[in-house]
């Protein structure tokens, strides 16, 4: 008889991974949700550039000699009118935020009077005021609004991706158990090949999606002329992708292992909840504490939150050059440990049908 | 030759297999029968390496079986399963490739098999859209796609209609005719009786009987004969060495002390008048089965 030989580890793993990838790529819901995510990223880049490129200046009406003074500040859109009455009319009709007229009082330092409608038009007053010299002792390293966006962006992308692909792995494991094809697979391939194929396939998908998002964000920033922003985010973005790769493998192994404990999709929620917590808690911690250096510092070394927290610290500039490497080493070590544990649970759980298997049994007993 | 050597397996305190030893000879259809929970599926899982035995071993062609050997086994597990949303052909090709075939080889083999099994029209349908009987045929294709050298089939005929049983058994028999050892289990004793060359009976994790079908029959049959005469067979009662079990005019069912007695009875019957029927009574498989598992 011909044709049949043992596929080696790499080939077997790749075959399993290939099936996982093809199945996912053929799912319409996956393709559509990916497209929506990419569109959202593109939209936020474009909208961001529109907002920063066209800051709308306060509109004012100016009279007589005030016109020249006001225009020279280049901080207003000026409508020149003939009389103070006309200017007041424009303020009343809310066509302009304020009117600026030459001051009647000789004591006025600026020689101008600002006329508001209901209160002091502070943006106009601020622009015309003489400011004292300012020195900042501890300048913020990044614009707080941008920092929030970056923190939230990293946290959200990691959260979404880990959940989507983690649950995909879990579902695929349970599907194989539920349809019992797992026995054919186990008779054909070593269990570790099966597990690595699943992890590899879904990691590649998740990684591909993240890389696509990062690429699109980078290209979008360049295309809309926001080069400075890209230079700020770039290194953090690269670290994020690197941390994501390993952080995801860790979660994937846990998802596969926990799913192997049950035989039906209905029971999956029970066993995957603890892992969802491991994804959700870092997500909320980062959202709440991204401005707290101490908490962020700790989180940047905990394997489950490091993929989000460390890139944020890189972005903030609070991480020494060696810190991402140290954290990556910790992540790598825990990925190895958890993958080994996970594959043991996976192997022991696969053939047990019926009621969910107890974690202790799956860890201890050999089948 | 596939050999199971003194295999025992326990789950916790429960001993599911106890010193199980048997052989599956090349080119022979070997039926594996036993009640529910007798240990058939566990034995097959041990052969495939899905379960490791507590003690004992499995050997192929005289050497301990290796992982590489196992990929050359065609296995149909009791618990049926294919990916429900995958297309039939694609799925069988995938399984062929997992066994180390190239895509082209796997495709050719899968197409030929599926056509032979009557699924030629359904190659691009998803598995879940097939009827149960057709899913079962696809399952057979899944076990055979990589042109295995040994077949281990757990209940290959359950859930099939009589025509499908014919189709599937002819495919499997071809494998045996090609020299492959074939082990199959079934609850349908009439099918086993028709198909098997050798038979293994298991109960409570122990092998109760094994050997060729004819050998087992002889071993378990009383030397019993039936005779139908045109005239009265009353003289039979007086024959030495004969015990009449049932008697009705010209018909008699009788046991003999030795086979020559039966020949003597036949000669005498012919001398007395026309003999309509004279035959040894062989027990059916289900009779043997009931007898050995007691």
Interface residues (C-beta under 8 A of the other chain):
Chain A: X1 X2 X3 X4 X5 X6 X7 X11 X12 X15 X16 X19 X23 X175 X176 X179 X180 X181 X182 X183 X184 X185 X186 X187 X188 X189 X190 X351 X353 X366 X367
Chain B: X45 X48 X49 X50 X51 X52 X67 X68 X70 X71 X72 X73 X75 X77 X79 X80 X81 X82 X83 X84 X85 X86 X94 X95 X96 X97 X98 X99 X100 X101 X102 X105 X106 X109 X142 X143 X146 X147 X148 X149 X178 X180
